[in-house]
Amino acid sequence: MKTLFKQHPFVSAVLIFIGEVLLAALSQVAAQKLLPNFNPAFIGVIVLTLATIGLVGALRWWREAGITWPSEWRNLNLLWLPAAVILLPPLVGGFKALSWGTVAFLTVAYILTGLNEELLWRGVVVNVLRPTGPWRAMFISALLFGLAHLTNILVRGNPAIIFAQALGAFCDGAGFAALRLRTNTIWPLIGLHFLHDLLLNTMR
C-alpha cells in the first residue's frame, strides 16, 4: 500500500476518499436498519474512527500522520487566529440551554469526529499528497474532505444545508491542511476541530 501511495499519490487520495465515503454511507444506512434507537451519524463516526486508527496503525504512519511529540511541533503562533475565529462568536452570542446528557453526547461525538477527520484527512491524505507539492496537497485534500461531507444527505435531510456544510468543510480543510504542514502536528487541529463543531452546535 505504501508503494501505491508513493507512486500514485493523487489516485491513492481518491481511493481513500472513495473508501471513506462508502464506509460512511454503509455504516449509517446499516445503523438506521439494525440500530433504529441509536443516532446513525454517531454510529457512523465510531466506525470511521476505528477504521482510520486501524489504517494508520497498519501503515505504522503515526508520526507521518502528525501524531508527533511537542518537541517536534513548530510555528504554533499560527494557531491563534483560527482559535480566535472559533471561540469568539459563541462567547459573544451565548449558548443554548442544553441538558448535561446532551452536552456529554455532543462532546464524545465531536471528539471522535475531530480525531477521525484530522487523522485521516490532514494526517494520512495530506501526507499521501505531499509529493504533489504543498499547495496541491492542501487544495486536493480539502476538496475531497468537502465532497466527503455530502454523504450526510443520507441522514440529515436538507440538501441545501448539506451543500453549505460541504463548502464550509472545504474551506476549513484548506486552512487546517496548511496548518498541518506548517506546524508538523495534528494534535492542536484535533482540539480546534472539536471546539469548532461543539460550539457551533451549542451556541445560540
Residue pairs with C-beta under 8 A, 6 or more apart in sequence:
1 58
1 59
2 59
4 11
4 12
5 12
5 128
6 131
9 128
9 129
9 130
9 131
9 132
10 129
10 132
10 140
12 128
13 125
13 128
13 129
13 140
13 141
13 144
14 144
16 120
16 124
16 125
16 128
16 144
17 125
17 144
17 147
17 148
20 48
20 120
20 148
21 147
21 148
21 151
23 47
23 48
23 51
24 44
24 48
24 148
24 151
25 151
25 154
27 40
27 43
27 44
27 47
27 48
28 40
28 41
28 43
28 44
28 151
28 154
28 155
29 40
29 154
31 38
31 39
31 40
31 43
31 44
32 40
32 155
35 43
39 109
40 155
41 109
41 152
41 155
41 156
42 105
42 109
44 155
45 109
45 112
45 113
45 116
46 112
48 116
48 120
49 112
49 115
49 116
52 115
52 116
52 119
52 120
52 124
53 119
55 120
55 124
56 62
56 65
56 67
56 119
56 123
56 124
59 124
61 123
61 124
61 127
64 123
64 127
65 119
65 123
65 124
65 127
65 186
66 118
66 119
66 122
66 123
66 127
66 180
66 184
66 185
66 186
66 187
66 189
67 119
67 123
67 185
67 186
67 187
68 184
68 185
68 187
72 184
72 185
73 183
73 184
73 185
73 187
73 188
74 182
74 183
74 184
75 182
75 183
76 183
76 188
78 179
78 182
78 183
79 179
79 183
79 188
79 192
82 175
82 179
82 192
83 192
86 192
86 195
86 196
86 199
87 195
87 199
89 199
89 203
90 199
90 200
90 202
90 203
93 203
93 204
94 203
94 204
95 202
95 203
95 204
96 202
96 203
96 204
98 106
98 202
103 202
106 198
106 201
106 202
107 198
110 193
110 194
110 197
110 198
110 201
111 194
113 193
113 194
113 197
114 189
114 190
114 191
114 192
114 193
114 194
114 197
115 190
117 145
117 193
118 176
118 180
118 186
118 189
118 190
118 193
119 186
119 190
121 141
121 144
121 145
121 148
121 173
121 176
121 177
122 141
122 173
122 176
122 177
122 179
122 180
122 186
122 189
123 180
123 186
125 141
125 144
125 145
126 137
126 138
126 141
126 177
126 180
126 181
129 136
129 137
129 140
129 141
130 137
132 140
134 178
134 181
137 177
137 181
138 174
138 177
138 178
138 181
139 174
141 173
141 177
142 170
142 171
142 172
142 173
142 174
142 177
143 170
143 173
145 169
145 170
145 172
145 173
146 166
146 167
146 169
146 170
146 173
147 166
148 169
149 162
149 165
149 166
149 169
150 162
150 163
150 166
152 162
152 165
153 159
153 162
156 162
172 193
172 196
176 189
176 192
176 193
179 188
179 189
180 186
180 189
183 189
